[in-house]
Amino acid sequence: MRTIGRACNTFARNYLIRNYLSFIDFIKTVTKPSGVLRYGEYIRSIDLTLVNKYGIDMRVSQLIRRCPNIRTMTLGHPTSVQPDTIGLIAKYCRKLHTFNIGGLESWPFMLECDFSGLKQLHTIHFSTTPLMAHSLYTLPTRTLRHVCLEKMDALTVDELRIFLKNRPNIETLAILHCRRLTKDLGTVISSKIGGTLDQLELAGSQITDDNIRRMFQEQGHLSVLRLHRTWITDATLEAIRTGRLFIKHLDISYNKHITNEAVKALFVSFRGRMTLNVSGCDQVDVSL
């Protein structure tokens, strides 16, 4: 029996779904009503990215009811998994610690979901997910460590402020192309500097000098700061150079409005104490 159990563990633990046919076979094996072994209990991770366009909601609903030990789940983008099934994931997969949710196919409404049952969740990635703010607030307050918000166009700065205020242990934060997160964004983020926040990533045309200048006035330390494909100018680099925030690695790649002179001044000021990535910056000599 132990040998069979080990074989099941090898088969199902991180099963790779390559296509729709392999997905169907996997579902049939896991949801088989009879049998000595419960394959679903061996599953630790599942990635539905390659099959989410086939209308898989019903089968995913069957699957998660038999997989209480899933640790990592990726739904892909856009996903055909419906809001009710996402709610079931939050209900049945209580050991989930990493969850990636994309946009919802054929769903024109905002998503309401209670994530409070995911007591062990430490990593969440929302991408174009039409999520209601009060649903975002149900994410765990103490365990959440890594947050990525990508193209969350409904999210406002005030809602982000409330979300971050009640989650004191966030270590990495990525805000990517969220077009309503503009004014006072730097003030909101600065509240996390000096605490547990270690890596910060900001991207999109809504990231400007005025929006993020405030956070460089805070005394603190970041291992990594990524400001890529933004609308920052030399003014942001000067704010970094003269500010109180120490940054070990600064990625300012693909910013077309910064110049060689500002990068050189920054490099001289932090020589040997900061590494820089300036690839894709049209006005900057990458050999600097």
TORKOL-4160 file (C-alpha; in steps of 0.2 Angstrom, whole numbers, padded with zeros to 4 digits, m for minus):
288
<pt num="1" X="0000" Y="0000" Z="0000"/>
<pt num="2" X="0014" Y="0012" Z="0004"/>
<pt num="3" X="0022" Y="0008" Z="m0013"/>
<pt num="4" X="0005" Y="0012" Z="m0021"/>
<pt num="5" X="0004" Y="0028" Z="m0011"/>
<pt num="6" X="0021" Y="0034" Z="m0017"/>
<pt num="7" X="0016" Y="0031" Z="m0035"/>
<pt num="8" X="0000" Y="0041" Z="m0033"/>
<pt num="9" X="0011" Y="0055" Z="m0025"/>
<pt num="10" X="0022" Y="0055" Z="m0040"/>
<pt num="11" X="0008" Y="0054" Z="m0052"/>
<pt num="12" X="m0003" Y="0068" Z="m0045"/>
<pt num="13" X="0007" Y="0079" Z="m0034"/>
<pt num="14" X="0012" Y="0092" Z="m0047"/>
<pt num="15" X="0002" Y="0084" Z="m0062"/>
<pt num="16" X="0006" Y="0094" Z="m0078"/>
<pt num="17" X="m0010" Y="0097" Z="m0089"/>
<pt num="18" X="m0003" Y="0098" Z="m0107"/>
<pt num="19" X="m0020" Y="0098" Z="m0116"/>
<pt num="20" X="m0038" Y="0096" Z="m0114"/>
<pt num="21" X="m0038" Y="0077" Z="m0117"/>
<pt num="22" X="m0025" Y="0075" Z="m0103"/>
<pt num="23" X="m0036" Y="0086" Z="m0092"/>
<pt num="24" X="m0051" Y="0075" Z="m0095"/>
<pt num="25" X="m0042" Y="0060" Z="m0090"/>
<pt num="26" X="m0035" Y="0068" Z="m0075"/>
<pt num="27" X="m0053" Y="0073" Z="m0069"/>
<pt num="28" X="m0059" Y="0056" Z="m0072"/>
<pt num="29" X="m0046" Y="0048" Z="m0061"/>
<pt num="30" X="m0047" Y="0060" Z="m0047"/>
<pt num="31" X="m0066" Y="0060" Z="m0046"/>
<pt num="32" X="m0069" Y="0041" Z="m0048"/>
<pt num="33" X="m0082" Y="0037" Z="m0036"/>
<pt num="34" X="m0075" Y="0020" Z="m0031"/>
<pt num="35" X="m0057" Y="0014" Z="m0027"/>
<pt num="36" X="m0046" Y="0012" Z="m0012"/>
<pt num="37" X="m0035" Y="0027" Z="m0015"/>
<pt num="38" X="m0041" Y="0045" Z="m0016"/>
<pt num="39" X="m0030" Y="0053" Z="m0029"/>
<pt num="40" X="m0036" Y="0070" Z="m0025"/>
<pt num="41" X="m0028" Y="0070" Z="m0008"/>
<pt num="42" X="m0011" Y="0069" Z="m0016"/>
<pt num="43" X="m0013" Y="0084" Z="m0027"/>
<pt num="44" X="m0003" Y="0099" Z="m0022"/>
<pt num="45" X="m0003" Y="0111" Z="m0037"/>
<pt num="46" X="m0013" Y="0113" Z="m0053"/>
<pt num="47" X="m0011" Y="0125" Z="m0067"/>
<pt num="48" X="m0027" Y="0127" Z="m0079"/>
<pt num="49" X="m0019" Y="0139" Z="m0091"/>
<pt num="50" X="m0018" Y="0128" Z="m0106"/>
<pt num="51" X="m0036" Y="0122" Z="m0105"/>
<pt num="52" X="m0046" Y="0137" Z="m0097"/>
<pt num="53" X="m0053" Y="0142" Z="m0114"/>
<pt num="54" X="m0063" Y="0125" Z="m0116"/>
<pt num="55" X="m0077" Y="0129" Z="m0103"/>
<pt num="56" X="m0070" Y="0119" Z="m0089"/>
<pt num="57" X="m0080" Y="0126" Z="m0075"/>
<pt num="58" X="m0091" Y="0111" Z="m0071"/>
<pt num="59" X="m0076" Y="0099" Z="m0071"/>
<pt num="60" X="m0065" Y="0111" Z="m0060"/>
<pt num="61" X="m0080" Y="0112" Z="m0048"/>
<pt num="62" X="m0079" Y="0093" Z="m0047"/>
<pt num="63" X="m0061" Y="0093" Z="m0045"/>
<pt num="64" X="m0058" Y="0105" Z="m0030"/>
<pt num="65" X="m0071" Y="0096" Z="m0020"/>
<pt num="66" X="m0059" Y="0081" Z="m0019"/>
<pt num="67" X="m0043" Y="0090" Z="m0018"/>
<pt num="68" X="m0041" Y="0097" Z="0000"/>
<pt num="69" X="m0022" Y="0098" Z="0000"/>
<pt num="70" X="m0019" Y="0109" Z="m0015"/>
<pt num="71" X="m0006" Y="0122" Z="m0011"/>
<pt num="72" X="m0004" Y="0131" Z="m0028"/>
<pt num="73" X="m0017" Y="0135" Z="m0041"/>
<pt num="74" X="m0017" Y="0145" Z="m0057"/>
<pt num="75" X="m0033" Y="0148" Z="m0066"/>
<pt num="76" X="m0025" Y="0157" Z="m0081"/>
<pt num="77" X="m0032" Y="0171" Z="m0091"/>
<pt num="78" X="m0045" Y="0173" Z="m0096"/>
<pt num="79" X="m0053" Y="0159" Z="m0087"/>
<pt num="80" X="m0069" Y="0150" Z="m0090"/>
<pt num="81" X="m0070" Y="0146" Z="m0072"/>
<pt num="82" X="m0085" Y="0155" Z="m0065"/>
<pt num="83" X="m0087" Y="0165" Z="m0049"/>
<pt num="84" X="m0097" Y="0152" Z="m0039"/>
<pt num="85" X="m0083" Y="0139" Z="m0042"/>
<pt num="86" X="m0070" Y="0152" Z="m0037"/>
<pt num="87" X="m0080" Y="0153" Z="m0021"/>
<pt num="88" X="m0079" Y="0134" Z="m0019"/>
<pt num="89" X="m0060" Y="0135" Z="m0021"/>
<pt num="90" X="m0060" Y="0147" Z="m0006"/>
<pt num="91" X="m0071" Y="0135" Z="0004"/>
<pt num="92" X="m0063" Y="0118" Z="0000"/>
<pt num="93" X="m0045" Y="0122" Z="m0003"/>
<pt num="94" X="m0041" Y="0128" Z="0014"/>
<pt num="95" X="m0022" Y="0124" Z="0013"/>
<pt num="96" X="m0020" Y="0135" Z="m0003"/>
<pt num="97" X="m0005" Y="0146" Z="m0001"/>
<pt num="98" X="m0003" Y="0153" Z="m0019"/>
<pt num="99" X="m0017" Y="0158" Z="m0030"/>
<pt num="100" X="m0017" Y="0166" Z="m0047"/>
<pt num="101" X="m0033" Y="0172" Z="m0054"/>
<pt num="102" X="m0035" Y="0181" Z="m0071"/>
<pt num="103" X="m0050" Y="0189" Z="m0080"/>
<pt num="104" X="m0067" Y="0180" Z="m0081"/>
<pt num="105" X="m0072" Y="0174" Z="m0098"/>
<pt num="106" X="m0090" Y="0180" Z="m0102"/>
<pt num="107" X="m0093" Y="0188" Z="m0085"/>
<pt num="108" X="m0098" Y="0206" Z="m0087"/>
<pt num="109" X="m0101" Y="0209" Z="m0069"/>
<pt num="110" X="m0089" Y="0213" Z="m0054"/>
<pt num="111" X="m0084" Y="0197" Z="m0044"/>
<pt num="112" X="m0090" Y="0195" Z="m0026"/>
<pt num="113" X="m0080" Y="0181" Z="m0017"/>
<pt num="114" X="m0076" Y="0177" Z="0001"/>
<pt num="115" X="m0058" Y="0172" Z="0003"/>
<pt num="116" X="m0058" Y="0172" Z="0022"/>
<pt num="117" X="m0057" Y="0153" Z="0022"/>
<pt num="118" X="m0040" Y="0154" Z="0014"/>
<pt num="119" X="m0031" Y="0155" Z="0031"/>
<pt num="120" X="m0014" Y="0149" Z="0024"/>
<pt num="121" X="m0013" Y="0160" Z="0009"/>
<pt num="122" X="0003" Y="0170" Z="0007"/>
<pt num="123" X="0004" Y="0174" Z="m0012"/>
<pt num="124" X="m0010" Y="0181" Z="m0023"/>
<pt num="125" X="m0009" Y="0187" Z="m0041"/>
<pt num="126" X="m0025" Y="0196" Z="m0048"/>
<pt num="127" X="m0024" Y="0200" Z="m0067"/>
<pt num="128" X="m0038" Y="0210" Z="m0074"/>
<pt num="129" X="m0049" Y="0201" Z="m0062"/>
<pt num="130" X="m0066" Y="0211" Z="m0060"/>
<pt num="131" X="m0065" Y="0210" Z="m0041"/>
<pt num="132" X="m0076" Y="0220" Z="m0029"/>
<pt num="133" X="m0066" Y="0230" Z="m0016"/>
<pt num="134" X="m0075" Y="0221" Z="m0001"/>
<pt num="135" X="m0070" Y="0204" Z="m0009"/>
<pt num="136" X="m0052" Y="0210" Z="m0009"/>
<pt num="137" X="m0054" Y="0214" Z="0009"/>
<pt num="138" X="m0058" Y="0196" Z="0014"/>
<pt num="139" X="m0040" Y="0191" Z="0009"/>
<pt num="140" X="m0031" Y="0185" Z="0025"/>
<pt num="141" X="m0023" Y="0199" Z="0035"/>
<pt num="142" X="m0009" Y="0190" Z="0044"/>
<pt num="143" X="m0002" Y="0177" Z="0032"/>
<pt num="144" X="m0002" Y="0187" Z="0016"/>
<pt num="145" X="0016" Y="0191" Z="0010"/>
<pt num="146" X="0016" Y="0193" Z="m0009"/>
<pt num="147" X="0003" Y="0203" Z="m0018"/>
<pt num="148" X="0002" Y="0207" Z="m0037"/>
<pt num="149" X="m0012" Y="0218" Z="m0044"/>
<pt num="150" X="m0011" Y="0218" Z="m0063"/>
<pt num="151" X="m0023" Y="0228" Z="m0074"/>
<pt num="152" X="m0035" Y="0230" Z="m0059"/>
<pt num="153" X="m0044" Y="0245" Z="m0067"/>
<pt num="154" X="m0058" Y="0246" Z="m0055"/>
<pt num="155" X="m0047" Y="0247" Z="m0039"/>
<pt num="156" X="m0045" Y="0265" Z="m0032"/>
<pt num="157" X="m0031" Y="0272" Z="m0021"/>
<pt num="158" X="m0043" Y="0273" Z="m0006"/>
<pt num="159" X="m0047" Y="0255" Z="m0008"/>
<pt num="160" X="m0029" Y="0250" Z="m0010"/>
<pt num="161" X="m0025" Y="0261" Z="0006"/>
<pt num="162" X="m0037" Y="0251" Z="0016"/>
<pt num="163" X="m0031" Y="0234" Z="0009"/>
<pt num="164" X="m0013" Y="0238" Z="0014"/>
<pt num="165" X="m0016" Y="0245" Z="0030"/>
<pt num="166" X="m0024" Y="0229" Z="0037"/>
<pt num="167" X="m0010" Y="0218" Z="0030"/>
<pt num="168" X="0005" Y="0222" Z="0040"/>
<pt num="169" X="0016" Y="0208" Z="0034"/>
<pt num="170" X="0017" Y="0211" Z="0015"/>
<pt num="171" X="0035" Y="0208" Z="0009"/>
<pt num="172" X="0033" Y="0210" Z="m0010"/>
<pt num="173" X="0020" Y="0221" Z="m0019"/>
<pt num="174" X="0018" Y="0223" Z="m0038"/>
<pt num="175" X="0006" Y="0236" Z="m0045"/>
<pt num="176" X="0005" Y="0234" Z="m0064"/>
<pt num="177" X="m0005" Y="0245" Z="m0076"/>
<pt num="178" X="m0019" Y="0249" Z="m0064"/>
<pt num="179" X="m0025" Y="0265" Z="m0072"/>
<pt num="180" X="m0035" Y="0272" Z="m0057"/>
<pt num="181" X="m0020" Y="0270" Z="m0045"/>
<pt num="182" X="m0013" Y="0287" Z="m0048"/>
<pt num="183" X="m0014" Y="0302" Z="m0036"/>
<pt num="184" X="m0007" Y="0299" Z="m0019"/>
<pt num="185" X="m0001" Y="0282" Z="m0024"/>
<pt num="186" X="0016" Y="0286" Z="m0017"/>
<pt num="187" X="0009" Y="0291" Z="0000"/>
<pt num="188" X="m0001" Y="0275" Z="0001"/>
<pt num="189" X="0015" Y="0265" Z="m0003"/>
<pt num="190" X="0025" Y="0275" Z="0009"/>
<pt num="191" X="0015" Y="0268" Z="0024"/>
<pt num="192" X="0023" Y="0251" Z="0020"/>
<pt num="193" X="0041" Y="0257" Z="0019"/>
<pt num="194" X="0051" Y="0254" Z="0035"/>
<pt num="195" X="0041" Y="0239" Z="0039"/>
<pt num="196" X="0041" Y="0222" Z="0031"/>
<pt num="197" X="0040" Y="0228" Z="0013"/>
<pt num="198" X="0056" Y="0222" Z="0004"/>
<pt num="199" X="0052" Y="0222" Z="m0015"/>
<pt num="200" X="0041" Y="0234" Z="m0024"/>
<pt num="201" X="0037" Y="0234" Z="m0043"/>
<pt num="202" X="0027" Y="0248" Z="m0052"/>
<pt num="203" X="0023" Y="0248" Z="m0070"/>
<pt num="204" X="0012" Y="0258" Z="m0082"/>
<pt num="205" X="0009" Y="0275" Z="m0089"/>
<pt num="206" X="m0001" Y="0280" Z="m0073"/>
<pt num="207" X="0016" Y="0280" Z="m0063"/>
<pt num="208" X="0023" Y="0298" Z="m0064"/>
<pt num="209" X="0035" Y="0308" Z="m0054"/>
<pt num="210" X="0021" Y="0317" Z="m0044"/>
<pt num="211" X="0012" Y="0300" Z="m0040"/>
<pt num="212" X="0027" Y="0292" Z="m0032"/>
<pt num="213" X="0038" Y="0306" Z="m0026"/>
<pt num="214" X="0032" Y="0305" Z="m0008"/>
<pt num="215" X="0038" Y="0288" Z="m0005"/>
<pt num="216" X="0057" Y="0292" Z="m0007"/>
<pt num="217" X="0056" Y="0304" Z="0008"/>
<pt num="218" X="0053" Y="0289" Z="0020"/>
<pt num="219" X="0068" Y="0282" Z="0029"/>
<pt num="220" X="0069" Y="0263" Z="0025"/>
<pt num="221" X="0076" Y="0250" Z="0014"/>
<pt num="222" X="0071" Y="0240" Z="m0002"/>
<pt num="223" X="0081" Y="0226" Z="m0009"/>
<pt num="224" X="0072" Y="0228" Z="m0026"/>
<pt num="225" X="0063" Y="0243" Z="m0033"/>
<pt num="226" X="0056" Y="0241" Z="m0051"/>
<pt num="227" X="0049" Y="0256" Z="m0061"/>
<pt num="228" X="0048" Y="0249" Z="m0078"/>
<pt num="229" X="0038" Y="0256" Z="m0093"/>
<pt num="230" X="0032" Y="0271" Z="m0083"/>
<pt num="231" X="0031" Y="0289" Z="m0087"/>
<pt num="232" X="0044" Y="0295" Z="m0074"/>
<pt num="233" X="0057" Y="0307" Z="m0078"/>
<pt num="234" X="0074" Y="0313" Z="m0071"/>
<pt num="235" X="0064" Y="0321" Z="m0057"/>
<pt num="236" X="0061" Y="0304" Z="m0050"/>
<pt num="237" X="0079" Y="0299" Z="m0051"/>
<pt num="238" X="0083" Y="0315" Z="m0042"/>
<pt num="239" X="0071" Y="0311" Z="m0028"/>
<pt num="240" X="0079" Y="0294" Z="m0026"/>
<pt num="241" X="0096" Y="0302" Z="m0026"/>
<pt num="242" X="0092" Y="0314" Z="m0013"/>
<pt num="243" X="0079" Y="0304" Z="m0003"/>
<pt num="244" X="0080" Y="0294" Z="0013"/>
<pt num="245" X="0075" Y="0277" Z="0005"/>
<pt num="246" X="0090" Y="0265" Z="0002"/>
<pt num="247" X="0088" Y="0254" Z="m0013"/>
<pt num="248" X="0099" Y="0239" Z="m0016"/>
<pt num="249" X="0094" Y="0236" Z="m0034"/>
<pt num="250" X="0085" Y="0248" Z="m0045"/>
<pt num="251" X="0077" Y="0243" Z="m0061"/>
<pt num="252" X="0071" Y="0258" Z="m0072"/>
<pt num="253" X="0071" Y="0248" Z="m0088"/>
<pt num="254" X="0060" Y="0254" Z="m0103"/>
<pt num="255" X="0058" Y="0272" Z="m0097"/>
<pt num="256" X="0059" Y="0283" Z="m0112"/>
<pt num="257" X="0059" Y="0300" Z="m0102"/>
<pt num="258" X="0074" Y="0298" Z="m0092"/>
<pt num="259" X="0091" Y="0304" Z="m0098"/>
<pt num="260" X="0109" Y="0299" Z="m0097"/>
<pt num="261" X="0114" Y="0314" Z="m0086"/>
<pt num="262" X="0101" Y="0309" Z="m0072"/>
<pt num="263" X="0106" Y="0291" Z="m0072"/>
<pt num="264" X="0125" Y="0295" Z="m0071"/>
<pt num="265" X="0122" Y="0307" Z="m0056"/>
<pt num="266" X="0112" Y="0293" Z="m0048"/>
<pt num="267" X="0126" Y="0280" Z="m0052"/>
<pt num="268" X="0139" Y="0292" Z="m0045"/>
<pt num="269" X="0130" Y="0295" Z="m0029"/>
<pt num="270" X="0127" Y="0276" Z="m0025"/>
<pt num="271" X="0143" Y="0269" Z="m0032"/>
<pt num="272" X="0145" Y="0252" Z="m0026"/>
<pt num="273" X="0130" Y="0252" Z="m0015"/>
<pt num="274" X="0116" Y="0251" Z="m0029"/>
<pt num="275" X="0115" Y="0240" Z="m0044"/>
<pt num="276" X="0105" Y="0248" Z="m0059"/>
<pt num="277" X="0096" Y="0241" Z="m0074"/>
<pt num="278" X="0093" Y="0254" Z="m0088"/>
<pt num="279" X="0090" Y="0242" Z="m0102"/>
<pt num="280" X="0077" Y="0249" Z="m0115"/>
<pt num="281" X="0079" Y="0267" Z="m0110"/>
<pt num="282" X="0081" Y="0276" Z="m0126"/>
<pt num="283" X="0091" Y="0291" Z="m0120"/>
<pt num="284" X="0103" Y="0281" Z="m0108"/>
<pt num="285" X="0120" Y="0273" Z="m0112"/>
<pt num="286" X="0118" Y="0255" Z="m0106"/>
<pt num="287" X="0137" Y="0254" Z="m0104"/>
<pt num="288" X="0137" Y="0267" Z="m0091"/>
